[in-house]
Every structure is written in structure tokens, then in C-alpha cells.
């Protein structure tokens, strides 16, 4: 089981199961709230806790790899991941469920980071971009199929069985990983592959002194903060506010997942046609959409239209900002390419934490239907940041052109 296709399927399956584990709370929010006798906003904070722990812990746990083989480290992380989901399935109190989600979050980030390192190692040059894009799509597929399926399982057999299903798929994935992934890859070798063409002048932290990186990191954070103010409460919005039956909600979550998958696909096209230069207009449209969500929720038709359009727009920044990070690192900070490749994931989870926490406060004090207002504020901040970043990029390119022109030999 060592062919490229087999290994690729295993890594995509890893992303899928990680996505299912992270997103499942959105699909079983009402069930947990009812059975554990806690408010829906309190359960919503599980999304905040997971994302925050994920973002903060990932760099530290990944750095602990040291000289261990990535194969062994990945399998150990997978065992912990399975244990965290087992604990979730058997959590009979809210505090125990919180602990289980913290355990799962701590290892989820390093699992996908090391998985992407394996992908970079096993893929031939012509297939690297293809495999990377499919691994990221694994999370979208989890949103399309995993969350609605988990919701259906929760409806039929209880929310604990949804976590049990994740455990079963995780065990299968771990066995396939053990049988297929290369066992001799170490971190120093992977890092050398990423930067062997050029040596940087400083360590990885030098990357964070670059204004283009500083501004870029905030974009995925405020983008998903804006979306998750509303998205965290998607299921109760569909069931309680719009009044859809449980079976219909499962179908609507599936459709929403398709919208988010389309968002990822459109993001790739956007990166090839203007990228960040087009994002100010997109953010402006998204802010208007979120401001209209409270009014849209007055009827089923307009409510669904608004929520689905939000799904189409929520991931459009992904490919443009990922290409921005890698371009800056390759040109000016080649010693930090590995770190640069992880920034989108890390700060997206900071945004998920910020947005879901904000949504919880709004739900507690103002009601679920006005969450769109809070989301619009964060999207307007993102719009201001991308305008600033585009100006910085333009100034940097102009300065670099001047330096190159001055360094060119004088013409006779």
C-alpha cells in the first residue's frame, strides 16, 4: 500500500475525519443542549474552545516533533485524537465534553500539518498542487457529507453515536496510515526540501516582522470571525427561527456544505484572476449580505437564500491569501516556508474562536436573529485590512523594482 494514489487517498481521508470532528458540533448543537441541559449558546462555545486551542497549540505541538520520525509522531497523535472522540461519545456532563474537545483540538492541527508535510514529500512535482488542494478539500467534503450525516445519525440514534462514527472512521484511517505512509521521513529532511533552493538570512520568526505577513494573518481571522458569528448557530437558525423539521434541516445542512465546497472551488479561480485585488469588493458585498440576514430570516425563502449565499462567500479568501503567504516566504523568507504554509489554518481558527464567541454573546443578549450584524462588523474590518495590504504589496513591488533597476549595469 505504498503507491502515490493510495497514500493520497489516505491523506485526504485524514483531512475528512479531522473536518468531521471539528465541524460536528454545529450539526448536533440542539441535541447536546437538550440532553446535557445547557443553553444552546453554551454549547456553541465548544466551537470557540476547539478553535482557540487548535490555533494556540498547533505551533507548540508541531515543534515537539524534533528528530522523531513523522510517521511515529503522526500515529501517536492519531491515537490521542481517537481517545478524545471516545471521551466525547461518553461525556455525560458538559465539563467532560469540554475536556474531550480540548484533547481533540490539541492534536488536530499538528495532525494535518504533518499530513501536509507527508504530501509534499510523496508527491511528484507535477502533482504537489493537486494533492494539496484535495487535502484541503477533504475539510469541505466533511462539511458537505460529514456534518449532515452526523446530524442524521444524531437524529436517529443520539449525538453520542455521531462521535462513535467518527471514532470508527478514525481507526480505519489510522490503520491505513500505518500501512501506507513512509516511515523514515524526519522534520529536518522535509524542511530542507522546502528551502534547499535558497537560504534565508534569519530564523522562522523573521517572517513575522514582514508587514505583508502581519496584515495577511489578520485576513483569514476576521473573514471567518464574520462568518462564524452566524454559522455557529446555523442549525438552530434553520430549525427554531425558520421552523424547518429535523429531517429537512439535515438536507439543508448538506446543501449548505455544497455551497461551502463551491466557495473553495471559486477561491482557486479567484486566486488566478485578481486574487487579493478583488477581495475588497467581495468583502463589501458580504458585509451587506450579513447586514440583511436579520431581515432575510423573516421568511423561509429569503432566509435560506441569505444563509446559502453566506456559504458561497465564506471561503473565497482561502486560495488568494495562501498564495500570498507562500509568495512572500519564497521570495524573501525561504527559511520559513513551512511556517508560512500553516498561517492560514492557524489564524482561521483564531477567527472561528472569535466569531463563535461573539455569536454566543449576541445570542445571549440580543437574540439569534441579529447575529448577522456582528458578522458584518468583522467583515468590514477584513475589507479595510485587505485594502491596506494591497497598498503595502504595491509599494513593496515598486520599491523592489527600483532596487533592481538601480542594480542593473549601466547601458552603454
TAZI-V430440 format. One line per field, one symbol per residue. phi: phi as a letter, one per 40 degrees, with the letter a starting at -180 (. if undefined). A space follows every 10 residues. Layout:
phi=???
//
This chain:
phi=.bcccccccc cccdcccccd ccccddcbdc ccdcccfbcc cccdcccccd cccdcccdcc ccccdfcccc dccccccccc dccccccccb cbbcdccccc ccdccdcccc ccccdccdcc ccccdcbccd cdcccccdcc ccccbccccc ccccccbhcc cccccccccc cccccccccb cccbcbcccc ccccbccabc cacccddccc cccdcccccc ccccccccdc cdbccccccc ccgccdccdd cccccccccc cccccccccc ccbhfccccd ccccccccdc ccddccccbc cccccccccc ccccbccdcd ccccdccccc cbaccbcccc cccccccccc ccccccccdc ccccbbhccb cdcccccccc cccccccccc cccccccccc cccccccccc cc
//
